[in-house]
Every structure is written in C-alpha cells, then in structure tokens.
Amino acid sequence: MPLPTRSIAAAFALLLGACTSYQPAAQPLPAPLPEHVRVVRGDNSSIRLFAPAISADSVVGRTPAGVRAAIPLADVRSVQTRRFDSSRTVLLAIAAGAAALIILSGFHRDVVYASAQLPH
C-alpha cells in the first residue's frame, strides 16, 4: 500500500469515532453491561468507567487511568453508552467528500501545470 494511501486509511480510521456518540442507556441497564459507560452525576460531571458493574448501591469500574471508582447510585443522574450516530456519520461523509475534492483538485492543478512546463 503506497504511503499516501496508508495516510488516508489512517486518517479515516481516526475519524470513525465521529460515527458514534454517548447516548442514554436503556433502563434497566442491559446485562451484561457494555465494555465501558459514561456515568453522569447529579452535578452534571461525568466519568468514564471500564468494566462497569452494579455492586450493592454503587456503579463500580475502572477509570481510563486504571483507578477503581465507585459512584453511589443516589449520585447517578444517567448512564450512557457509546452508540452509532447517523447524523454525525452523514456530516463525516460530507466533510470527507469535500476534503477529497479539494485534495484532488489541487493534485490535478499541479499535474496540468507541470505538463504545461514540459518542452513541446
């Protein structure tokens, strides 16, 4: 795979995150719980938890730094999971298409200019 193709593929892979967003989880929480969730507290602060579980009166899990955290259920405003977001996906497709057109038009202009400079 040529270098420009690899760069484009890597950029596209990074942009795939735009195709998802955090949305409120179904109530009651599905079993088993997803790989990670975002817990929104009563004060509107939030924390991401990996390997979440309900333990007695708390939502427990590990933070992105690997620290164990427990949030009392009384302090939980909502639990959100990362899911597919069609509106973000459409916006990403439009932006990617526009970027591709800009890049290709610049490339085409350079090729035309270079061929005009060749001796005839």
Long-range contacts (C-beta under 8 A, 24 or more apart in sequence): 12-96, 15-92, 15-96, 18-88, 18-89, 18-91, 18-92, 19-84, 19-85, 19-88, 19-89, 19-92, 20-82, 20-83, 20-84, 20-85, 20-88, 21-82, 21-83, 21-85, 21-88, 22-80, 22-81, 22-82, 22-83, 23-80, 23-81, 23-82, 23-83, 23-85, 24-78, 24-79, 24-80, 25-78, 25-79, 25-80, 25-81, 29-54, 29-79, 34-81, 34-82, 36-61, 36-82, 37-61, 37-79, 37-80, 37-81, 38-79, 38-80, 38-81, 38-82, 39-71, 39-76, 39-78, 39-79, 39-80, 40-76, 40-77, 40-78, 40-79, 40-80, 41-71, 41-75, 41-76, 41-77, 42-75, 42-76, 42-77, 44-77, 46-80, 47-71, 52-79
